[in-house]
Amino acid sequence: MTEKAVDLMSSGSGIYHIVFRADKDIEIKVGAAGTFRFIKGFYVYTGTAQVALKSRLMRHIKKEKTARWHIDYLSTHPNVEFVNAYYYEGEPGRKECLRNMRVILNASFFIPKFGSSDCSSCPSHLAGFSKLSDFTSILDDGYIDYNEVSGSNY
């Protein structure tokens, strides 16, 4: 196990961007929020875990789960797959919206009010990109690449 993989195992808190890919256009009913249309592409959800960051990422990656958050409805859909996660370990929760707005402002589109019901300043916490590289090119220095440290082949 690499040193970074050990860091992931002990990770306690931080801000994260988790990426999913829809392999075709789909519509998903997202609890009481209604039905959303997702076009083929990459979706980046920005969140914070101020305790148990690793557990939060693992929950988002897992296909079989009870839908608790908006992102669960997307991540469990059969035509959606986990791609990667990028996180800033130890970063305080107050920086979540700053990181999120950078993603939103550089996205091809965003899903209004998705994942941002507890956020008064963001129009969404789910941004869409046609190409993954359009997202990864805006990441700041200091992020940790989940697939790299976990040895995952996603």
N, C-alpha and C positions, 0 to 999 in steps of 0.2 A: 504494500500500500504506500502510495506517495505521501510526502509531507502535506501537500495540499488536500489529499483525500482525508487525511487525519483531521485537518482543519475543518473540512465539511462535516465530519462526524461530530465535532464538538461545537459547531457553529451555534451561537445562542440567539443572535438578533441581527437585523439588517433590513435593507430595502432590496426588493428583487423585481426582475422582469422575467416573466415566464412566457415562452413562445410556443404556440400551437399552430398547426397548419390544417386548413380546411382543403381537402383535395377536390372539392366541387362546391358549387353554390348550394346552400342549404338554408332552411328555416328551422328555428328552434324556439319552442315555448320556454320562456325563462321565468318560471314561477309566476308570481303576481305582477311582474314587470311587463308581461306580454310576450308577443312573438317577435323575434328579431330575424332579419335576413343577413346571412353571412355569405359573402362572395368568396370564391376560391382565392386563397392567399394565406399570408402569415398574420397571426394575431398576437399582439404583445399585451399582456396584462401586467400592470404594475401594482405591487402591494408591499406591505410591511409585515414583518413578524418580529415583535420586540421580545419575544421568548420563542424558543423552539423553531428557529428558522428552517433547519433541516426537515423537521416533521411537517412544516407547512409546505415546503417544496414537494416532499414525497406524497403528501395528500393530493396536491394539484396534479401530479403526474399520474397517480393511480386512476385507472379507468372505472373500477367498481367502487362506488361510494354513494352515500346518500347526498343528494344535492342540498347544500347549505348556503352557498354563495352563488352569485350570478355565474362566475367562472366555471363552477361545477357543471352547469348545464352544457356549456361549450365543450369542456374537456372530456366529458363522458360520451359525447356523440360519436357514433361509429365512423363517421366520415371526417373525424378530427383526430390528429395525432400530436403527441408531445414532440417538440423539436429540441428545445434546450432551455436552460434558465441561466440568467446572469445576475449576480447579486453583489451587493456592497456590504460585506460583513461588518457588524458593529455600528452601522450608520443609524442615527436616531430617526425615529418615526416622523419627526417634524419635516424631514427632507423628502418624504415620499412624494408629495405633490410637486415639488420642484423637479424631481427626476421624471415624474409622470408627464408634466407639461412639456418638457423637452421632447419626449417621445411623441406626444400628441401633435406638437407643432411641426414635427418632421415626418409625420405619417402621411400615407396616401389618403386615409380616411379614418374615422373613428365611429364607434357605435355609441350614440348619445346615451348618457346616464347609466352606462353599463359598468357595474362594479364600483360606482361612486355615490351610492345612496347615503353614505356617512360623510361625504366630502362636500363642502360648500363652495370650493374654489375651482374644481375641475369639471369639465363638461363630460368626462368619461375616464375610466381607467383601463379601457380596452381600445388599442389602436391597431389599425390594419396597414399592412405593407404588401406590395406586389412581390418584392424580392426580399429575402432575409438580409442580404447585404445592405439594403437601404436602412435597416434598423441597426445592425451591428456597427455600421460606420459612425453612428452618433454616440456610442458608448464612451463614457469618460474612462480615463485611466483608473486603475484600482479595482475594477470589477473582477469577480471570480467566475470562470466558465464552468458551470455544473458538469457538462459532459466531459470536459477535460479532467476535472478532479475526481469524478466518480468512475471514470473508465467506461462510461456508457457509450453505446453505439447508436444512439438515436439520431 
